[in-house]
């Protein structure tokens, strides 16, 4: 019997489910998760990724703003900070700091979309496409990449309809910014394992995280994605 072994996005934008059978990982076409953009072109982070985006991540200068607190408390406090637009404060709740950030605002979603999602956007154009990438680290060599994408429409009804199309198996996607091109990180990919989505007035937001170097545990990465959907994308 095949066992689940994670997600992957092919270069053409199709989401696939990886299954392990007989010790071999195989890919099968699968569902695109959430509201806007989950992507990646590989199976995970490259431990040897090197870039100026990670410079300063060995300074040991990250202060724990919530010493001794549980991850549940850290996530709750980080969410409050994110809702106030304080991204750096939110990251400090997780004992992390921002290493690099890039954001872009566009109105053309078609060039960043694929499959049935692209078909939907052809007859229901988006009004805005906001995409952001963050590199974050703990100051001791452990780092992660966070992608946040918001697709905006004229009405909340259109945003809901968009989400219904995107979540269907094999429906395509709206891609986030390219990690290698924007942050200069090679061998680092978004896998879809750590993500969260939420409606935002007349738009839909998806955040996704994956490790870049070192090790950040899965629970922390999941919590980061849940908080990141409330980061200001600018």
N, C-alpha and C positions, 0 to 999 in steps of 0.2 A: 504494500500500500504506500502511495506517495505521501510524503509529509511536507507541510508548508515550510518554506525556507526563505521567505522575504519577498520583496518587490523589486522590480527593475523597470526603468523607462528606456525604450529603445531610441536610437538617434532620430527616428521618424516621428517620435512623440507618442507612440503606443505604449500603454502601461501593460506590463506582464507580471504574472505571479510565478515566482521561482519555487519549484518543488524538488525535493530530494528523493530520488528513487534508486535503490541499489548503490548508494554512495555517490551518485552523480547528480549534480544540480541541473535541472532542465527548466526551460521557460515556456509558459503557456500564456496566451492572451488573457488579460484580466481587467478588472475594474479600475477606473481612475478615481481616486479618493477625493472627497471633499469638494470645496467650492471653486477654486481657481487654478492653482498651478502646482502640480507635483511632478518633478522631473528628475533627470539624472541620466548619465550614460554609462554607468558601471555598477559594481556590486558593493561599493562602500568607499570609505576614506582611504587614502594612500598615506601610510605612516611616514613616507619620505617627502611629503609635500613641502615645498620650500617657496617662500615669497616674502616680500617686504610687508605683506599683510599680517604676518605673524611675528614681525620684529617686536622686541620688547616683551615677549611672552615668557621669558626666563628671568625676569627681574625680581620675582618674588615679592612684588609690591601690591598685591591684591589684598585688601582688608576685608575680613569677614564682618559684614554689617549686622548679621544675626547669629552671633556665636552660640553654639549649642542647640540651635533650633532644628526641628525636624524639617524634612523636605516639604511636607504638607504646609507647614507654616511659612516656609520660604516662598513657596509658590503663591500662597494667598497674599503675602506682603508684596511680592514682585508684581502681581496683577494690579494691586492698588497703585503702585508706582507707574506702571505702564499706562493705566487709565488716566493718569495725570500728565502723560506725555514725557515722563522722566525715564528714558530708556536706560541710561547709565546707572541710575539708582536701582532700577529693576534688575539689571544684571548683577549688581553688587549683592543683591539678596541671595544669589546663587554662588557667591564667592567668585564672580567672574568680572572681567573688564572688557570693554570694547577695544578691539585691535584695529579694525578697519570697517568702513561703511561706504557703500555705494548705492545710490537710488536714482531711478529714472521714472519720468512721468510721460505717458504717451496717450494717444487717442485711437491708434490703430491696433486692434487686437488680432486681426486676421493673420498678419505676418508671424505672430507668435503662437498661433493655434494650429490644431490638426484634427483630422477625422470629423466626426459628427459635431464636435464642439465648434469647429470652423464653419460647418454648414449652418449651425444655429446662429453664429455671429454674423453670417452673411446677410440673413434676413432680419436679425435683431442686433444691430450694431451696438458695441459698447460705447460709452461716453468717455470713459477714462480707463487707463491701464497703469497702475502704480506698482513698480517692482523694486525690491530692496534686498541687498545681500549684506550680511554682517559677519565678520570674523570676530570671535570672542575667545578669551583664554583665561586661565587661572593664575598666570604669572609663573607657573612652574613647568611649562611645556605642553600642558594639555589644552587643546583648542577645538573649537567646533565652528561650523558654518550654519548660519540661520538665513533662510529665505522667507520673505514675506511678500505676498502678491495680492493686490486688490483689483477686481474687475468691477467697474461701475456701469450702471444702466440708467435709463430715464426713470424707471419705476421699480419699486420693490417686487412687483409681480414678475417683471422681466428677469430680475436677479434670481428669484426662486425658480423660474423656468430654466434658466441657465444651469443652475446647480443640479436640477433633475436630469438634464442631458449629460452633464459631466460625470455624474456618479455611475452612469450605466457602463457595464462591462465593455471595454474596447471602444469607448466613445471618442477618444482623443483627449486633448489637453490644451491648456494655456501654459506656456513654459516660463519659468523664472529666468532671471539673468544668468548668463553663463559664468560659472565659478572661475574657470581658467582665464577667460577673457577679462573679466571684471576685477577679480581679486588676485589673479596671477597664481592661483593655487592649482598645481597639477596633481592628478591622481586622486582628487577629492570629488565625491559625487553624492548627490541626494538620492536616497534609496526608497523613500516613502515609508520607512519604518517608524519615524517619529514626526508626526504631523498633527495639526489641529485646524479646524475651519470654523467660521462663524459668519452669519449675515451681518451686514453693516449698512443700515438704512437701505439705499437703493443699490448696494453692492454686495459682493461676496469676497471674503478674505480667507486665504490659506497660508499657514506658516509651516515650515518644515525644517528640521535640524538633522545634522549628521556630524560625526567626529571628523576632525581634520588631522590632528596629530595627537599622540599620547592616548589617554583614555578618559572619557567622561561616561559614566554609567547610563544605562538605558532609561532609568527612572528620571534622571536629571534632564536628559535630552527630551523626553516626553513632556516634562514640566515646562521646559524652555519653549517648546512649540506652543503649548497651551497659553503661555503668557505673551509670546511674540505676536499672536493675532491681534493684540491690543497696542502694539508699538505704533507710534506715528511713522508713516512711510514718507520720509522726506530726507 
